[in-house]
Amino acid sequence: MLSALTAPNFPSLVEQSVGNAFDGLVVAIPIVALLTLIFALRWKELAKMMAEEGGGLSRLPVRLAGAATILGLFVLEPTTGETLAASGIAMVLTFYATALVVNPSTARFMLPYAAVYGAAVGAPAFLLWAFGEPLAVLSSALSAGLVHMAGVPVAWQGTGFQLISKAGEVVNGVVTPDCSSVSSVTMFLGLLALMHLDMKKDSRMTAKLAIVGVLVLILLNSVRILILLWVGYEYGSVALWGVHDWIGYVLFLGFFIAVLPLYARMGRNGSGPYSVQAGFPYVK
């Protein structure tokens, strides 16, 4: 597989990232899963497009562009292999460039999916840099309000908190940009974008759901922090950090599982760059 040459560090970088619970860059995993499902369901139609390719030398400029992209990614591997985001983008570009070389007729079909995947893998790093700190402040403020209503005795100073557990242990912590819901928001928007592309949903409906979903996820992140602080108050720091390692998966993935199937049953938009024939988007 060519990605073994252009993105050889991707598996090890994912393994390192998984060690940080619900790390923003691990959005690649559910995105890949959904892409795999989409292509599995559309395989017969995609195979038909590939069968209609006009010979091994058809659309030669497109094939050469794909080959040049693969070569460029191979040359840049020492740089792109330093981070999971860059390595993930290199991997999907390799996949897309390979499609250009092998079967140029699938280029327009593959492009939106490749673009969404690349954005979903690369966006968290930028979003954490641009919005991570403000979102951490917002999450702390929301969490402080929820904690007060729940009656958990926590002292806040900015994004930092301190509490004394029932056993008398002092528990300190900080709501960092990594805890600011950027990862869950990016994952949700990426999955929603893929479903919108594949199912041709109404754009306004998708935009409304995206806005509501982002707001709910920010609030849900504060609920997550509330649960962690309550656990810390009741059982101490060891229990708090133990729950911290998995509570995000339960809350955020539960949200995705609840909301995205509902979106799948909503109305479809017949307009757009694709038409739907036998359940498959063909380029007009």
Phi and psi restraints in degrees (value plus and minus 20) as a CYANA .aco file:
   2 LEU   PHI     -84.6   -44.6
   2 LEU   PSI     -48.4    -8.4
   3 SER   PHI     -83.5   -43.5
   3 SER   PSI     -39.9     0.1
   4 ALA   PHI     -87.0   -47.0
   4 ALA   PSI     -42.3    -2.3
   5 LEU   PHI    -113.1   -73.1
   5 LEU   PSI     -57.2   -17.2
   6 THR   PHI    -110.2   -70.2
   6 THR   PSI     -42.2    -2.2
   7 ALA   PHI    -161.9  -121.9
   7 ALA   PSI      36.9    76.9
   8 PRO   PHI     -88.1   -48.1
   8 PRO   PSI     -42.5    -2.5
   9 ASN   PHI    -106.9   -66.9
   9 ASN   PSI     -25.2    14.8
  10 PHE   PHI     -77.9   -37.9
  10 PHE   PSI     -67.9   -27.9
  11 PRO   PHI     -79.5   -39.5
  11 PRO   PSI     -63.0   -23.0
  12 SER   PHI     -89.2   -49.2
  12 SER   PSI     -54.1   -14.1
  13 LEU   PHI     -88.4   -48.4
  13 LEU   PSI     -57.7   -17.7
  14 VAL   PHI     -83.2   -43.2
  14 VAL   PSI     -63.0   -23.0
  15 GLU   PHI     -80.5   -40.5
  15 GLU   PSI     -61.8   -21.8
  16 GLN   PHI     -85.5   -45.5
  16 GLN   PSI     -59.5   -19.5
  17 SER   PHI     -89.5   -49.5
  17 SER   PSI     -55.4   -15.4
  18 VAL   PHI     -82.0   -42.0
  18 VAL   PSI     -45.2    -5.2
  19 GLY   PHI     -84.0   -44.0
  19 GLY   PSI     -41.8    -1.8
  20 ASN   PHI    -117.3   -77.3
  20 ASN   PSI      90.4   130.4
  21 ALA   PHI     -72.0   -32.0
  21 ALA   PSI     105.6   145.6
  22 PHE   PHI      34.4    74.4
  22 PHE   PSI      21.0    61.0
  23 ASP   PHI     -77.3   -37.3
  23 ASP   PSI     121.2   161.2
  24 GLY   PHI     -79.1   -39.1
  24 GLY   PSI     -51.9   -11.9
  25 LEU   PHI     -98.8   -58.8
  25 LEU   PSI     -30.7     9.3
  26 VAL   PHI    -101.4   -61.4
  26 VAL   PSI     -12.1    27.9
  27 VAL   PHI     -78.9   -38.9
  27 VAL   PSI     -39.1     0.9
  28 ALA   PHI     -77.4   -37.4
  28 ALA   PSI     -53.4   -13.4
  29 ILE   PHI     -86.5   -46.5
  29 ILE   PSI     -75.1   -35.1
  30 PRO   PHI     -87.5   -47.5
  30 PRO   PSI     -50.2   -10.2
  31 ILE   PHI     -84.0   -44.0
  31 ILE   PSI     -64.8   -24.8
  32 VAL   PHI     -81.9   -41.9
  32 VAL   PSI     -60.4   -20.4
  33 ALA   PHI     -81.5   -41.5
  33 ALA   PSI     -64.2   -24.2
  34 LEU   PHI     -88.7   -48.7
  34 LEU   PSI     -59.8   -19.8
  35 LEU   PHI     -80.2   -40.2
  35 LEU   PSI     -62.5   -22.5
  36 THR   PHI     -80.7   -40.7
  36 THR   PSI     -63.3   -23.3
  37 LEU   PHI     -83.9   -43.9
  37 LEU   PSI     -63.6   -23.6
  38 ILE   PHI     -80.3   -40.3
  38 ILE   PSI     -67.7   -27.7
  39 PHE   PHI     -89.7   -49.7
  39 PHE   PSI     -51.6   -11.6
  40 ALA   PHI     -85.5   -45.5
  40 ALA   PSI     -61.3   -21.3
  41 LEU   PHI     -91.5   -51.5
  41 LEU   PSI     -47.0    -7.0
  42 ARG   PHI    -123.2   -83.2
  42 ARG   PSI      -6.4    33.6
  43 TRP   PHI     -81.6   -41.6
  43 TRP   PSI     -62.7   -22.7
  44 LYS   PHI     -81.2   -41.2
  44 LYS   PSI     -64.1   -24.1
  45 GLU   PHI     -89.0   -49.0
  45 GLU   PSI     -57.8   -17.8
  46 LEU   PHI     -86.0   -46.0
  46 LEU   PSI     -58.9   -18.9
  47 ALA   PHI     -83.7   -43.7
  47 ALA   PSI     -55.1   -15.1
  48 LYS   PHI     -84.5   -44.5
  48 LYS   PSI     -62.1   -22.1
  49 MET   PHI     -81.3   -41.3
  49 MET   PSI     -61.2   -21.2
  50 MET   PHI     -86.9   -46.9
  50 MET   PSI     -56.1   -16.1
  51 ALA   PHI     -88.3   -48.3
  51 ALA   PSI     -43.3    -3.3
  52 GLU   PHI    -106.8   -66.8
  52 GLU   PSI     -17.6    22.4
  53 GLU   PHI     -83.0   -43.0
  53 GLU   PSI     115.2   155.2
  54 GLY   PHI    -107.5   -67.5
  54 GLY   PSI      38.5    78.5
  55 GLY   PHI      73.5   113.5
  55 GLY   PSI     145.8   185.8
  56 GLY   PHI     -90.6   -50.6
  56 GLY   PSI     -36.6     3.4
  57 LEU   PHI    -131.4   -91.4
  57 LEU   PSI      -9.1    30.9
  58 SER   PHI     -89.1   -49.1
  58 SER   PSI     127.5   167.5
  59 ARG   PHI      28.7    68.7
  59 ARG   PSI      33.8    73.8
  60 LEU   PHI     -77.8   -37.8
  60 LEU   PSI     -60.6   -20.6
  61 PRO   PHI     -79.0   -39.0
  61 PRO   PSI     -57.6   -17.6
  62 VAL   PHI     -86.4   -46.4
  62 VAL   PSI     -63.2   -23.2
  63 ARG   PHI     -81.8   -41.8
  63 ARG   PSI     -62.2   -22.2
  64 LEU   PHI     -86.7   -46.7
  64 LEU   PSI     -56.4   -16.4
  65 ALA   PHI     -83.9   -43.9
  65 ALA   PSI     -60.3   -20.3
  66 GLY   PHI     -83.3   -43.3
  66 GLY   PSI     -63.9   -23.9
  67 ALA   PHI     -84.0   -44.0
  67 ALA   PSI     -59.6   -19.6
  68 ALA   PHI     -85.5   -45.5
  68 ALA   PSI     -56.4   -16.4
  69 THR   PHI     -84.2   -44.2
  69 THR   PSI     -64.4   -24.4
  70 ILE   PHI     -82.3   -42.3
  70 ILE   PSI     -63.8   -23.8
  71 LEU   PHI     -81.8   -41.8
  71 LEU   PSI     -64.0   -24.0
  72 GLY   PHI     -82.5   -42.5
  72 GLY   PSI     -60.4   -20.4
  73 LEU   PHI     -85.8   -45.8
  73 LEU   PSI     -56.2   -16.2
  74 PHE   PHI     -84.4   -44.4
  74 PHE   PSI     -61.5   -21.5
  75 VAL   PHI     -86.4   -46.4
  75 VAL   PSI     -56.2   -16.2
  76 LEU   PHI    -107.0   -67.0
  76 LEU   PSI     -19.3    20.7
  77 GLU   PHI     -74.4   -34.4
  77 GLU   PSI     -60.3   -20.3
  78 PRO   PHI     -77.7   -37.7
  78 PRO   PSI     -49.2    -9.2
  79 THR   PHI    -106.4   -66.4
  79 THR   PSI     -68.5   -28.5
  80 THR   PHI     -89.2   -49.2
  80 THR   PSI     -41.3    -1.3
  81 GLY   PHI    -100.5   -60.5
  81 GLY   PSI     -16.9    23.1
  82 GLU   PHI    -101.1   -61.1
  82 GLU   PSI     -48.4    -8.4
  83 THR   PHI    -149.6  -109.6
  83 THR   PSI     136.5   176.5
  84 LEU   PHI     -86.2   -46.2
  84 LEU   PSI     -58.7   -18.7
  85 ALA   PHI     -81.2   -41.2
  85 ALA   PSI     -71.5   -31.5
  86 ALA   PHI     -85.6   -45.6
  86 ALA   PSI     -59.0   -19.0
  87 SER   PHI     -86.7   -46.7
  87 SER   PSI     -59.6   -19.6
  88 GLY   PHI     -85.5   -45.5
  88 GLY   PSI     -61.2   -21.2
  89 ILE   PHI     -85.0   -45.0
  89 ILE   PSI     -60.2   -20.2
  90 ALA   PHI     -81.7   -41.7
  90 ALA   PSI     -57.6   -17.6
  91 MET   PHI     -86.0   -46.0
  91 MET   PSI     -65.2   -25.2
  92 VAL   PHI     -91.0   -51.0
  92 VAL   PSI     -52.9   -12.9
  93 LEU   PHI     -85.7   -45.7
  93 LEU   PSI     -56.1   -16.1
  94 THR   PHI     -84.1   -44.1
  94 THR   PSI     -63.6   -23.6
  95 PHE   PHI     -79.4   -39.4
  95 PHE   PSI     -66.9   -26.9
  96 TYR   PHI     -87.6   -47.6
  96 TYR   PSI     -62.3   -22.3
  97 ALA   PHI     -84.3   -44.3
  97 ALA   PSI     -56.5   -16.5
  98 THR   PHI     -83.2   -43.2
  98 THR   PSI     -59.3   -19.3
  99 ALA   PHI     -82.0   -42.0
  99 ALA   PSI     -57.3   -17.3
 100 LEU   PHI     -84.4   -44.4
 100 LEU   PSI     -59.2   -19.2
 101 VAL   PHI     -91.1   -51.1
 101 VAL   PSI     -66.3   -26.3
 102 VAL   PHI     -98.0   -58.0
 102 VAL   PSI     -61.8   -21.8
 103 ASN   PHI    -168.4  -128.4
 103 ASN   PSI      62.8   102.8
 104 PRO   PHI     -77.9   -37.9
 104 PRO   PSI     -45.0    -5.0
 105 SER   PHI     -86.6   -46.6
 105 SER   PSI     -37.8     2.2
 106 THR   PHI    -109.9   -69.9
 106 THR   PSI     -16.8    23.2
 107 ALA   PHI     -79.8   -39.8
 107 ALA   PSI     -68.2   -28.2
 108 ARG   PHI     -89.3   -49.3
 108 ARG   PSI     -53.5   -13.5
 109 PHE   PHI     -87.8   -47.8
 109 PHE   PSI     -62.3   -22.3
 110 MET   PHI     -93.8   -53.8
 110 MET   PSI     -49.7    -9.7
 111 LEU   PHI     -76.7   -36.7
 111 LEU   PSI     -69.1   -29.1
 112 PRO   PHI     -80.4   -40.4
 112 PRO   PSI     -60.0   -20.0
 113 TYR   PHI     -86.8   -46.8
 113 TYR   PSI     -61.7   -21.7
 114 ALA   PHI     -84.4   -44.4
 114 ALA   PSI     -59.1   -19.1
 115 ALA   PHI     -85.0   -45.0
 115 ALA   PSI     -62.6   -22.6
 116 VAL   PHI     -84.3   -44.3
 116 VAL   PSI     -63.7   -23.7
 117 TYR   PHI     -82.8   -42.8
 117 TYR   PSI     -66.8   -26.8
 118 GLY   PHI     -80.4   -40.4
 118 GLY   PSI     -61.5   -21.5
 119 ALA   PHI     -85.9   -45.9
 119 ALA   PSI     -61.1   -21.1
 120 ALA   PHI     -84.9   -44.9
 120 ALA   PSI     -55.3   -15.3
 121 VAL   PHI     -98.3   -58.3
 121 VAL   PSI     -58.2   -18.2
 122 GLY   PHI    -107.8   -67.8
 122 GLY   PSI     -45.7    -5.7
 123 ALA   PHI     -84.4   -44.4
 123 ALA   PSI     -60.6   -20.6
 124 PRO   PHI     -75.3   -35.3
 124 PRO   PSI     -59.2   -19.2
 125 ALA   PHI     -81.5   -41.5
 125 ALA   PSI     -64.0   -24.0
 126 PHE   PHI     -88.3   -48.3
 126 PHE   PSI     -63.3   -23.3
 127 LEU   PHI     -84.9   -44.9
 127 LEU   PSI     -57.4   -17.4
 128 LEU   PHI     -82.9   -42.9
 128 LEU   PSI     -59.8   -19.8
 129 TRP   PHI     -88.5   -48.5
 129 TRP   PSI     -61.8   -21.8
 130 ALA   PHI    -104.1   -64.1
 130 ALA   PSI     -60.1   -20.1
 131 PHE   PHI    -143.8  -103.8
 131 PHE   PSI     -23.2    16.8
 132 GLY   PHI     -79.0   -39.0
 132 GLY   PSI     -66.3   -26.3
 133 GLU   PHI     -87.2   -47.2
 133 GLU   PSI     -68.1   -28.1
 134 PRO   PHI     -80.1   -40.1
 134 PRO   PSI     -58.6   -18.6
 135 LEU   PHI     -88.3   -48.3
 135 LEU   PSI     -54.0   -14.0
 136 ALA   PHI     -84.1   -44.1
 136 ALA   PSI     -60.4   -20.4
 137 VAL   PHI     -84.1   -44.1
 137 VAL   PSI     -64.6   -24.6
 138 LEU   PHI     -82.4   -42.4
 138 LEU   PSI     -65.2   -25.2
 139 SER   PHI     -81.3   -41.3
 139 SER   PSI     -59.1   -19.1
 140 SER   PHI     -84.6   -44.6
 140 SER   PSI     -62.7   -22.7
 141 ALA   PHI     -85.0   -45.0
 141 ALA   PSI     -64.6   -24.6
 142 LEU   PHI     -84.2   -44.2
 142 LEU   PSI     -62.3   -22.3
 143 SER   PHI     -84.1   -44.1
 143 SER   PSI     -59.5   -19.5
 144 ALA   PHI     -80.4   -40.4
 144 ALA   PSI     -60.9   -20.9
 145 GLY   PHI     -85.2   -45.2
 145 GLY   PSI     -63.6   -23.6
 146 LEU   PHI     -85.7   -45.7
 146 LEU   PSI     -61.3   -21.3
 147 VAL   PHI     -83.0   -43.0
 147 VAL   PSI     -60.8   -20.8
 148 HIS   PHI     -82.8   -42.8
 148 HIS   PSI     -64.1   -24.1
 149 MET   PHI     -85.3   -45.3
 149 MET   PSI     -52.1   -12.1
 150 ALA   PHI     -99.6   -59.6
 150 ALA   PSI     -31.4     8.6
 151 GLY   PHI      58.8    98.8
 151 GLY   PSI       1.4    41.4
 152 VAL   PHI    -108.3   -68.3
 152 VAL   PSI     103.2   143.2
 153 PRO   PHI     -96.2   -56.2
 153 PRO   PSI      77.4   117.4
 154 VAL   PHI    -147.1  -107.1
 154 VAL   PSI     114.6   154.6
 155 ALA   PHI    -119.2   -79.2
 155 ALA   PSI     108.2   148.2
 156 TRP   PHI    -131.4   -91.4
 156 TRP   PSI     122.4   162.4
 157 GLN   PHI    -159.2  -119.2
 157 GLN   PSI      76.3   116.3
 158 GLY   PHI      47.0    87.0
 158 GLY   PSI    -143.7  -103.7
 159 THR   PHI    -113.0   -73.0
 159 THR   PSI     -20.8    19.2
 160 GLY   PHI    -113.1   -73.1
 160 GLY   PSI     132.0   172.0
 161 PHE   PHI    -159.7  -119.7
 161 PHE   PSI     137.6   177.6
 162 GLN   PHI    -165.4  -125.4
 162 GLN   PSI     117.9   157.9
 163 LEU   PHI    -164.2  -124.2
 163 LEU   PSI     140.9   180.9
 164 ILE   PHI    -134.9   -94.9
 164 ILE   PSI      99.1   139.1
 165 SER   PHI     -87.9   -47.9
 165 SER   PSI     148.2   188.2
 166 LYS   PHI     -82.3   -42.3
 166 LYS   PSI     -43.1    -3.1
 167 ALA   PHI    -107.1   -67.1
 167 ALA   PSI     -20.1    19.9
 168 GLY   PHI      72.4   112.4
 168 GLY   PSI     -14.3    25.7
 169 GLU   PHI    -101.1   -61.1
 169 GLU   PSI     114.8   154.8
 170 VAL   PHI    -104.1   -64.1
 170 VAL   PSI     104.2   144.2
 171 VAL   PHI    -136.8   -96.8
 171 VAL   PSI     100.8   140.8
 172 ASN   PHI    -136.0   -96.0
 172 ASN   PSI     133.1   173.1
 173 GLY   PHI    -189.4  -149.4
 173 GLY   PSI     149.7   189.7
 174 VAL   PHI    -155.7  -115.7
 174 VAL   PSI     117.0   157.0
 175 VAL   PHI    -104.5   -64.5
 175 VAL   PSI      83.0   123.0
 176 THR   PHI    -109.6   -69.6
 176 THR   PSI     148.8   188.8
 177 PRO   PHI     -75.3   -35.3
 177 PRO   PSI     -51.8   -11.8
 178 ASP   PHI     -85.1   -45.1
 178 ASP   PSI     -41.1    -1.1
 179 CYS   PHI    -119.3   -79.3
 179 CYS   PSI      -3.8    36.2
 180 SER   PHI    -114.9   -74.9
 180 SER   PSI     -11.3    28.7
 181 SER   PHI      61.7   101.7
 181 SER   PSI     -13.4    26.6
 182 VAL   PHI     -79.5   -39.5
 182 VAL   PSI     -62.3   -22.3
 183 SER   PHI     -83.8   -43.8
 183 SER   PSI     -66.3   -26.3
 184 SER   PHI     -87.7   -47.7
 184 SER   PSI     -58.6   -18.6
 185 VAL   PHI     -84.7   -44.7
 185 VAL   PSI     -64.9   -24.9
 186 THR   PHI     -83.0   -43.0
 186 THR   PSI     -62.9   -22.9
 187 MET   PHI     -82.1   -42.1
 187 MET   PSI     -64.8   -24.8
 188 PHE   PHI     -81.6   -41.6
 188 PHE   PSI     -67.8   -27.8
 189 LEU   PHI     -85.8   -45.8
 189 LEU   PSI     -56.5   -16.5
 190 GLY   PHI     -85.4   -45.4
 190 GLY   PSI     -65.9   -25.9
 191 LEU   PHI     -84.4   -44.4
 191 LEU   PSI     -60.9   -20.9
 192 LEU   PHI     -83.5   -43.5
 192 LEU   PSI     -60.3   -20.3
 193 ALA   PHI     -84.3   -44.3
 193 ALA   PSI     -62.3   -22.3
 194 LEU   PHI     -83.2   -43.2
 194 LEU   PSI     -62.8   -22.8
 195 MET   PHI     -86.3   -46.3
 195 MET   PSI     -56.7   -16.7
 196 HIS   PHI     -83.2   -43.2
 196 HIS   PSI     -63.2   -23.2
 197 LEU   PHI     -83.3   -43.3
 197 LEU   PSI     -63.9   -23.9
 198 ASP   PHI     -97.6   -57.6
 198 ASP   PSI     -54.7   -14.7
 199 MET   PHI    -121.4   -81.4
 199 MET   PSI     -26.3    13.7
 200 LYS   PHI      36.1    76.1
 200 LYS   PSI      32.3    72.3
 201 LYS   PHI     -96.2   -56.2
 201 LYS   PSI     141.6   181.6
 202 ASP   PHI     -82.1   -42.1
 202 ASP   PSI     110.6   150.6
 203 SER   PHI     -85.4   -45.4
 203 SER   PSI     -60.5   -20.5
 204 ARG   PHI     -86.2   -46.2
 204 ARG   PSI     -59.5   -19.5
 205 MET   PHI     -84.1   -44.1
 205 MET   PSI     -61.3   -21.3
 206 THR   PHI     -83.8   -43.8
 206 THR   PSI     -62.5   -22.5
 207 ALA   PHI     -83.2   -43.2
 207 ALA   PSI     -61.6   -21.6
 208 LYS   PHI     -83.4   -43.4
 208 LYS   PSI     -64.1   -24.1
 209 LEU   PHI     -84.3   -44.3
 209 LEU   PSI     -57.0   -17.0
 210 ALA   PHI     -82.5   -42.5
 210 ALA   PSI     -64.1   -24.1
 211 ILE   PHI     -85.7   -45.7
 211 ILE   PSI     -67.6   -27.6
 212 VAL   PHI     -82.7   -42.7
 212 VAL   PSI     -62.0   -22.0
 213 GLY   PHI     -81.9   -41.9
 213 GLY   PSI     -61.2   -21.2
 214 VAL   PHI     -82.9   -42.9
 214 VAL   PSI     -64.2   -24.2
 215 LEU   PHI     -83.8   -43.8
 215 LEU   PSI     -62.0   -22.0
 216 VAL   PHI     -84.8   -44.8
 216 VAL   PSI     -60.1   -20.1
 217 LEU   PHI     -86.4   -46.4
 217 LEU   PSI     -56.5   -16.5
 218 ILE   PHI     -84.1   -44.1
 218 ILE   PSI     -63.0   -23.0
 219 LEU   PHI     -86.5   -46.5
 219 LEU   PSI     -61.1   -21.1
 220 LEU   PHI     -82.7   -42.7
 220 LEU   PSI     -53.5   -13.5
 221 ASN   PHI     -84.9   -44.9
 221 ASN   PSI     -56.8   -16.8
 222 SER   PHI     -88.3   -48.3
 222 SER   PSI     -55.1   -15.1
 223 VAL   PHI     -82.9   -42.9
 223 VAL   PSI     -59.0   -19.0
 224 ARG   PHI     -79.8   -39.8
 224 ARG   PSI     -64.7   -24.7
 225 ILE   PHI     -85.1   -45.1
 225 ILE   PSI     -59.3   -19.3
 226 LEU   PHI     -78.1   -38.1
 226 LEU   PSI     -66.4   -26.4
 227 ILE   PHI     -80.6   -40.6
 227 ILE   PSI     -62.7   -22.7
 228 LEU   PHI     -83.3   -43.3
 228 LEU   PSI     -61.7   -21.7
 229 LEU   PHI     -88.6   -48.6
 229 LEU   PSI     -57.5   -17.5
 230 TRP   PHI     -83.7   -43.7
 230 TRP   PSI     -62.7   -22.7
 231 VAL   PHI     -81.6   -41.6
 231 VAL   PSI     -61.9   -21.9
 232 GLY   PHI     -82.8   -42.8
 232 GLY   PSI     -60.2   -20.2
 233 TYR   PHI     -86.4   -46.4
 233 TYR   PSI     -61.2   -21.2
 234 GLU   PHI     -97.6   -57.6
 234 GLU   PSI     -59.6   -19.6
 235 TYR   PHI    -147.0  -107.0
 235 TYR   PSI     -25.1    14.9
 236 GLY   PHI      79.2   119.2
 236 GLY   PSI     158.4   198.4
 237 SER   PHI     -88.5   -48.5
 237 SER   PSI     -56.5   -16.5
 238 VAL   PHI     -81.1   -41.1
 238 VAL   PSI     -64.2   -24.2
 239 ALA   PHI     -86.5   -46.5
 239 ALA   PSI     -59.7   -19.7
 240 LEU   PHI     -78.3   -38.3
 240 LEU   PSI     -70.9   -30.9
 241 TRP   PHI     -92.9   -52.9
 241 TRP   PSI     -45.4    -5.4
 242 GLY   PHI     -87.1   -47.1
 242 GLY   PSI     -64.2   -24.2
 243 VAL   PHI     -88.5   -48.5
 243 VAL   PSI     -54.3   -14.3
 244 HIS   PHI     -75.8   -35.8
 244 HIS   PSI     -50.4   -10.4
 245 ASP   PHI     -92.7   -52.7
 245 ASP   PSI     -36.5     3.5
 246 TRP   PHI    -155.0  -115.0
 246 TRP   PSI     -33.2     6.8
 247 ILE   PHI     -83.2   -43.2
 247 ILE   PSI     -53.1   -13.1
 248 GLY   PHI     -82.4   -42.4
 248 GLY   PSI     -61.0   -21.0
 249 TYR   PHI     -79.3   -39.3
 249 TYR   PSI     -63.5   -23.5
 250 VAL   PHI     -85.3   -45.3
 250 VAL   PSI     -69.4   -29.4
 251 LEU   PHI     -91.2   -51.2
 251 LEU   PSI     -70.7   -30.7
 252 PHE   PHI     -94.0   -54.0
 252 PHE   PSI     -64.4   -24.4
 253 LEU   PHI     -86.3   -46.3
 253 LEU   PSI     -53.0   -13.0
 254 GLY   PHI     -81.7   -41.7
 254 GLY   PSI     -59.6   -19.6
 255 PHE   PHI     -82.7   -42.7
 255 PHE   PSI     -65.6   -25.6
 256 PHE   PHI     -81.1   -41.1
 256 PHE   PSI     -65.2   -25.2
 257 ILE   PHI     -83.8   -43.8
 257 ILE   PSI     -52.2   -12.2
 258 ALA   PHI     -98.8   -58.8
 258 ALA   PSI     -61.2   -21.2
 259 VAL   PHI    -106.8   -66.8
 259 VAL   PSI     -63.8   -23.8
 260 LEU   PHI     -84.6   -44.6
 260 LEU   PSI     -58.9   -18.9
 261 PRO   PHI     -82.3   -42.3
 261 PRO   PSI     -54.0   -14.0
 262 LEU   PHI     -84.1   -44.1
 262 LEU   PSI     -61.1   -21.1
 263 TYR   PHI     -82.2   -42.2
 263 TYR   PSI     -58.0   -18.0
 264 ALA   PHI     -82.1   -42.1
 264 ALA   PSI     -46.9    -6.9
 265 ARG   PHI    -112.5   -72.5
 265 ARG   PSI     -21.7    18.3
 266 MET   PHI     -98.7   -58.7
 266 MET   PSI     155.8   195.8
 267 GLY   PHI     -84.7   -44.7
 267 GLY   PSI     136.9   176.9
 268 ARG   PHI    -129.7   -89.7
 268 ARG   PSI     124.0   164.0
 269 ASN   PHI    -119.6   -79.6
 269 ASN   PSI     103.1   143.1
 270 GLY   PHI    -100.7   -60.7
 270 GLY   PSI     -29.4    10.6
 271 SER   PHI    -111.3   -71.3
 271 SER   PSI     154.9   194.9
 272 GLY   PHI      99.0   139.0
 272 GLY   PSI    -199.2  -159.2
 273 PRO   PHI     -92.4   -52.4
 273 PRO   PSI     -27.8    12.2
 274 TYR   PHI    -142.7  -102.7
 274 TYR   PSI     132.3   172.3
 275 SER   PHI    -132.7   -92.7
 275 SER   PSI     135.1   175.1
 276 VAL   PHI    -126.2   -86.2
 276 VAL   PSI     100.7   140.7
 277 GLN   PHI    -151.0  -111.0
 277 GLN   PSI     100.3   140.3
 278 ALA   PHI      33.9    73.9
 278 ALA   PSI      18.6    58.6
 279 GLY   PHI      57.8    97.8
 279 GLY   PSI     -10.0    30.0
 280 PHE   PHI    -146.3  -106.3
 280 PHE   PSI     114.7   154.7
 281 PRO   PHI     -99.9   -59.9
 281 PRO   PSI      92.4   132.4
 282 TYR   PHI    -122.4   -82.4
 282 TYR   PSI     121.7   161.7
 283 VAL   PHI     -89.3   -49.3
 283 VAL   PSI     112.2   152.2
